[in-house]
Amino acid sequence: MVDEVNILFEGDSKLRPGFHALLARHVERARSQRIRVKFISGGSGPETVKDFLRICRSSRSSQNILLIDSEGPVPNTVHAIRTLRASSFWDQDVVCDDDQINFMVQAMEVWFIADPQSLVKHFGQDFNINALPHPQNAESTAPSETVTAIRRGLRRGRRSYDKVSDGARLLEFIDETTVSGRCRHFRRFMSLIDRVV
């Protein structure tokens, strides 16, 4: 059993409380087992990958998990390292498993579209969920389309969607079961967390 889990996520450090809230029950279970869970912001996708590789080299006794936007479809997560290597910098000397590489397919906003009620909880009853793609098709929606759909759902005169401030709050509101049922890559990520802590 490990005593530390590092979750390196793509995005601004201000998203950290949102990821912490999303995984709150896992973090509490980890604490009860004296396992420390750290959420580490990597900024851009390539920077997050570099940080992940760096921590894999320096913290071999820790469980290190990478979570980044795929920016496109991911047909096969069995070969996640191969998928990542095709589009990003990769260090051949780093030893890790495909399970440690996790994609937000195609971007974090897909999770919000998969659970439209999270958007209503955050923006209020005047959010128009009919502006969103069908929740069952969330992972097939391109990143630019997800943000556009969320902005379109905001009633005229409302402020626009902000990936960082709104994203952090929306991570707190999404229902894990709902999103897992509609997003297989999210389900894969949550299954890993369940196994680790």
N, C-alpha and C positions, 0 to 999 in steps of 0.2 A: 504494500500500500504506500502511496506517495504522501508526502506531508505538505506539498505545495502544488497548486494548479494555477498556471498562468494562461489567461485567455487574452490573446492579442487580437484586437478588433480594428478593422479599418474605420477611420472616422475621427472626428474631433474628440478631445478629452472630455468635453462637456456631455458626451453621450454616456460616459461611464455610469452615472446614477441610473440611467434607463436600463442599461444591461444588468446592473446590480439588481434592480427591481424585478426584471424579467426572470432572473435566475435566483430570486430570493430564497425559495424553499431549498434549492440545492446548496446555496451558500450556508444556510442555517444547518443543514445536515452535515456539511463539511466541517463546520465549526464544532459540532458535537463530536466529531471524530478527530478533532485537532488537525484538520487539514486547512491550510490557508488558501483562499481563492483571491487571486489578483486580476483585476481588469486593466489591461494595458492598451492605451490608445497608440496607434501607429501612424495616424494621419492618412496619407494617400495609400492606395493599394500597394504599389511597389515598396514604399517605406515600411509598411506593415510586414510585408514578406521579409524584408531585410532584418527587421527587428526580431521576427520569429526565428529566422536562421541563427541570428546572433544569440538569442536566449537558448536555443536548442544546443548550441555549442557550449555555452557557459553554465547552463543549469540542467545537466543531464539527469539529475535525480528528480527533477520536477516533471509533472505532466504538462506539456505545452500544447496549446490548442490555437490554431489560426482560424480567424473568421473574417472573410473578405467578400466584397461584392464580386460577382462573377462577370458582370457587365454583358452577359450573353447567356445563352442556354448551356447547361452542363449535362450532357447526355449520360455520362458514366462517372459516378463518384468512386467506383471501385479503384480506379486509377487516378485518384485526385492529384497525386504528385506529378504524374505525367501531364495532366491537364494544366496544372499551374506552371510547370516548366515550359510549356509551349507558349505561354503568354507573359512570363515574368522571369526575373533573375532567380536562379536556383544554384545552391552550392552543393555539389556532388558529395562533399565530405560530411554533410549533415545526415545523421541517421534519425529517421522518424517514420511513422506509419501513415498510410493513406487516411486512416481515421482521424488523425490530428489535423488534417486540412479540411476546412469546412467553408462552403460558399453560401452567401446570401444570394439566392438566385431569383432575379438577376440583380437585385439591389435590396437594401433594407426596407424600402417602402412597399415592397411586395407583401411583406408580413402584415402591413396595415390594411392593404386591399383585401387580403385573405380573411381579415376580421373587420369588416366595415363598422361594426359597433364600436371599435376602438376609436375610430375617427369621430363618431357621434359623441362618445364620452368626452373626447378632448375638445372638439370644436363646438359642441352643443347641438341641439335639435335642428338648427337651421343648416346643418351639413347635409347636402344632397347625395345620398349613397347611390342614387341612380346614375350619377356621373361616372361611377367607377366601372372598370371591367368586371366581368363575372368573377366572384371570389375563387371558384374552382379553377380558373385559368390564370391565377395570379402569377405563377412562376413562368408563364410563357409571355408575360408582358415586359416589354423593353423598359429599361430604367427611365428614359425620358418620358415615356408614355405614363408611367406610374405617377411621376411628379405632376405632369400635366393634368391627369385625371383627378388627383387630390386637389389641385388648385381650382379645377373646374367645379368641383363639389362644394367649394366655399361660396356662399351667397354673395351677391354683389355688395360691395362696401366692406366686406370682411377683410382682415389682413391676409397676406399671402402665406403660403406654407414655407416654413424655414426648416431645412433638413436637420439642423442641430437643435434648436430650442424646441421645436414641435416634435422632432424625432425622439428626443430624450423622454418627453412626456408620453408619447405614443407607445414606446417600448414598455412603459409601466402598465398601460391599459390593455395590451393585446392578451387574448386568452390562448394559453399554450395549447390546449386541446383542440380548439377551433383551427388554429394555424397549422398544427401538426397534421390535422386531417386533410388540409388543402395544399400543403407545401411539403413535398417529400424531403427536400434538403434541410428544411427547418426540423423536421421530424428526426432526420439522421443526426443533426447537431444535438438535439435534446436527448436523444438516446445515448450519445457519447457522454454527455454530462451526467446522465443517470448512472452510467457504468463507472465513471471516474469518482464520483462522490456519492 
